[in-house]
Amino acid sequence: MKRYSLIIFTLGMAANVSFGSASLLRQLLQENRSEEAVPICRQYEVLPSRDEAINFACAWVYFRTFRANAAELLMQKLKNSSSLPEYQLLRIYGNVANELLPPDSLKNLEPAARQQYEEKMKLKLSEAQREVQKFLDRYKTTPMGKQAQELSAEFYEMKGQLEPAAFLYRGLIAEYPKSGRAHWGLGRYYLAQGDIRRAKDSLEKTAELWPRHIGSRYNLALISIAEGPQSYREAARWLAEAFKLDNADVGVLEQIGVLLEASGKPLAALKYWQRALQLNPQAAIASKKMLQNVPIVIQDLMAKKKWKEALEKIDSVSPVKDEADEFSLQRGICYRHLADFQKAYQQLALVVQIAPENPLAIRELGIAQLNLKKTDEALKLFEKATKIEKNEGWNFAWLGFALEAKKDYLRASEAWNQAASLLKEPTEIKQALEKVVRLEQKTGTRAVAGKPEKKPELDTKPANE
């Protein structure tokens, strides 16, 4: 949904509409929800309606959603009503809508073609405004006069003339205080002018008058996010309302992610950006945020032991190189857990070459070497890691593995005892101590152990007591 796009003009309808769908279509048009009206109108293509109000409504819907051909077919059916003010105003807008390009097509125009298009549209809009003025001269005091003024304001917006558009919206509000369309138009004007206080007032009034309008709630959320932490609760309220109205609105999903990120919850934010990209792979904010937060995405996948997915994500943003990059360590760890030890060794060796004091890289390289049966090299790496990072239990645990592979069971037992004194997780401590017991059985001796830091559930005393 394009939040600052020109907004759907209030439907001009014949009086005393009793048909339920016509009333619903009118409401959807009035509240800028024309895309929601399209499926209803499509039904009448299969089961044609003779209800004039339905045909008027659907003609507006199709013109407003860049389906000019479908709209013109309905205009043919309405020719017998060409003397009605509803038809005349619809024809004025239709002449403009027939030339309008959808936003996506407009973005793809070359600069010269875009300039040519804009110049053509300005002429078309000026012509349409003259027609609207003639219409107002005749019908201004009728209910259709309000709708013609709204259309005139919209044409000014389309030409980029915001001041006269705002002037018309203010006049409409003075005469019709409950005109949601005028409040919405004025809210967008104040946003464009940077007048946030007045913009909030107008948008809040729009949200009040249009209980199912996502655009006003979206923009109110943007304002609250920009105001900082003191307004995050308010932003969350507006986004929650918008999400409840449409949980597949890409813009809303993106901003929920932005708010979560600003609130210090990046992993929760990622879920909403991922959902936004599933719905629209070109979603700009979600794409940018996912790229910025790739390390967090990878860390989350690795924490969940999804090594293959993590490796795919790394490779998608950073192809394998012959020199180390910021992802080489993570790539090496993933390869190691996927049992591709040669590739793990290649990546980790690059990291250690440029960061020779990185204990994690050193330990991981040692693990790769140990699995490649290069025990002596692995042993040296683990010993180096224990000297650099003396309080990391896993450095000593892997040193114990290497010493055991060398059949140096006494030193291996000492290393595992040291690991048990440093590890934090009860299950890890238990495994380390079980390893010590097995090694002691091989040597017939008891190694000297440090006292484990936290093992409340284990009734284990240091071996030298």
QUIMOTA-V591938 format. One record per residue. N is the residue number from 0. SS is DSSP state (2 for helix, 1 for strand, 0 for the rest). OMEGA is omega as a letter, one per 30 degrees, with the letter a starting at -180 (NA if undefined). Layout:
# QUIMOTA-V591938
n->(N,N)
ss->(SS,SS)
omega->(OMEGA,OMEGA)
This chain:
# QUIMOTA-V591938
n->(0,1,2,3,4,5,6,7,8,9,10,11,12,13,14,15,16,17,18,19,20,21,22,23,24,25,26,27,28,29,30,31,32,33,34,35,36,37,38,39,40,41,42,43,44,45,46,47,48,49,50,51,52,53,54,55,56,57,58,59,60,61,62,63,64,65,66,67,68,69,70,71,72,73,74,75,76,77,78,79,80,81,82,83,84,85,86,87,88,89,90,91,92,93,94,95,96,97,98,99,100,101,102,103,104,105,106,107,108,109,110,111,112,113,114,115,116,117,118,119,120,121,122,123,124,125,126,127,128,129,130,131,132,133,134,135,136,137,138,139,140,141,142,143,144,145,146,147,148,149,150,151,152,153,154,155,156,157,158,159,160,161,162,163,164,165,166,167,168,169,170,171,172,173,174,175,176,177,178,179,180,181,182,183,184,185,186,187,188,189,190,191,192,193,194,195,196,197,198,199,200,201,202,203,204,205,206,207,208,209,210,211,212,213,214,215,216,217,218,219,220,221,222,223,224,225,226,227,228,229,230,231,232,233,234,235,236,237,238,239,240,241,242,243,244,245,246,247,248,249,250,251,252,253,254,255,256,257,258,259,260,261,262,263,264,265,266,267,268,269,270,271,272,273,274,275,276,277,278,279,280,281,282,283,284,285,286,287,288,289,290,291,292,293,294,295,296,297,298,299,300,301,302,303,304,305,306,307,308,309,310,311,312,313,314,315,316,317,318,319,320,321,322,323,324,325,326,327,328,329,330,331,332,333,334,335,336,337,338,339,340,341,342,343,344,345,346,347,348,349,350,351,352,353,354,355,356,357,358,359,360,361,362,363,364,365,366,367,368,369,370,371,372,373,374,375,376,377,378,379,380,381,382,383,384,385,386,387,388,389,390,391,392,393,394,395,396,397,398,399,400,401,402,403,404,405,406,407,408,409,410,411,412,413,414,415,416,417,418,419,420,421,422,423,424,425,426,427,428,429,430,431,432,433,434,435,436,437,438,439,440,441,442,443,444,445,446,447,448,449,450,451,452,453,454,455,456,457,458,459,460,461,462,463,464)
ss->(0,0,0,0,0,0,0,0,0,0,0,0,0,0,0,0,0,0,0,2,2,2,2,2,2,2,2,2,2,2,0,0,0,2,2,2,2,2,2,2,2,2,2,2,2,2,0,0,0,0,0,2,2,2,2,2,2,2,2,2,2,2,2,2,0,0,0,2,2,2,2,2,2,2,2,2,2,0,2,2,2,0,0,0,2,2,2,2,2,2,2,2,2,2,2,2,2,0,0,0,0,0,2,2,2,2,2,0,0,0,2,2,2,2,2,2,2,2,2,2,2,2,2,2,2,2,2,2,2,2,2,2,2,2,2,2,2,2,2,0,0,0,2,2,2,2,2,2,2,2,2,2,2,2,2,2,2,2,0,0,0,2,2,2,2,2,2,2,2,2,2,2,2,2,2,0,0,0,0,2,2,2,2,2,2,2,2,2,2,2,2,2,2,0,0,2,2,2,2,2,2,2,2,2,2,2,2,2,2,0,0,0,0,2,2,2,2,2,2,2,2,2,2,2,2,2,2,0,2,2,2,2,2,2,2,2,2,2,2,2,2,2,2,2,2,0,0,0,0,2,2,2,2,2,2,2,2,2,2,2,2,2,0,0,0,2,2,2,2,2,2,2,2,2,2,2,2,2,2,0,0,0,0,2,2,2,2,2,2,2,2,2,0,2,2,2,2,2,2,2,2,2,2,0,0,0,2,2,2,2,2,2,2,2,2,2,2,0,0,0,0,0,0,0,0,0,0,2,2,2,2,2,2,2,2,2,2,0,0,0,2,2,2,2,2,2,2,2,2,2,2,2,2,2,0,0,0,0,2,2,2,2,2,2,2,2,2,2,2,2,2,0,0,0,2,2,2,2,2,2,2,2,2,2,2,2,2,2,0,0,0,0,2,2,2,2,2,2,2,2,2,2,2,2,2,0,0,0,2,2,2,2,2,2,2,2,2,2,2,2,2,2,0,0,0,2,2,2,2,2,2,2,2,2,2,2,2,2,2,2,2,2,2,0,0,0,0,0,0,0,0,0,0,0,0,0,0,0,0,0,0,0,0,0,0)
omega->(l,a,a,a,l,a,a,a,a,a,l,a,l,a,l,l,a,a,a,a,l,l,l,l,l,l,l,l,a,a,l,a,a,l,l,a,a,a,l,a,l,l,a,l,l,l,a,l,l,a,a,a,l,a,l,a,a,l,l,a,a,l,a,a,l,l,a,a,l,l,a,l,l,l,l,l,a,a,l,l,a,l,a,l,l,a,a,l,l,l,l,l,a,l,l,a,l,a,a,l,l,a,a,l,a,l,a,a,l,a,a,l,l,l,l,l,a,l,l,a,l,l,l,a,l,l,a,l,l,l,l,l,l,l,a,l,a,a,a,a,l,l,l,a,l,a,l,l,l,l,l,l,l,l,l,l,a,l,a,l,a,a,l,l,l,l,l,l,l,l,l,a,l,a,a,a,a,l,l,a,l,l,l,l,l,l,l,l,a,l,a,a,a,l,a,a,l,l,l,a,a,a,l,l,l,a,l,a,a,a,a,a,a,a,l,l,l,a,l,l,l,l,a,l,a,a,l,a,a,a,a,l,l,l,l,l,a,a,l,l,l,a,l,l,a,a,l,l,a,a,l,l,l,a,l,l,l,a,l,l,l,l,l,l,a,a,l,l,a,a,a,l,l,l,l,a,l,a,a,a,a,a,a,a,a,l,a,a,l,l,l,a,l,l,l,l,a,l,l,l,l,l,l,l,l,a,a,l,l,l,l,l,l,a,a,a,a,l,a,a,l,l,a,l,a,a,a,l,l,l,l,l,l,l,a,a,l,l,l,a,l,l,l,l,a,a,a,l,l,a,a,l,a,l,a,l,l,a,l,l,l,a,a,l,l,l,l,l,a,l,l,l,l,a,a,l,l,a,l,a,l,l,l,a,a,l,l,a,a,a,l,a,a,l,l,l,l,l,l,l,a,l,l,l,l,a,l,a,a,l,l,l,l,l,a,l,l,l,a,a,a,a,a,a,a,a,l,l,a,l,l,a,l,l,l,a,a,a,l,l,l,a,a,a,l,a,l,a,l,a,l,a,a,l,a,a,a,l,a,l,l,a,a,l,NA)
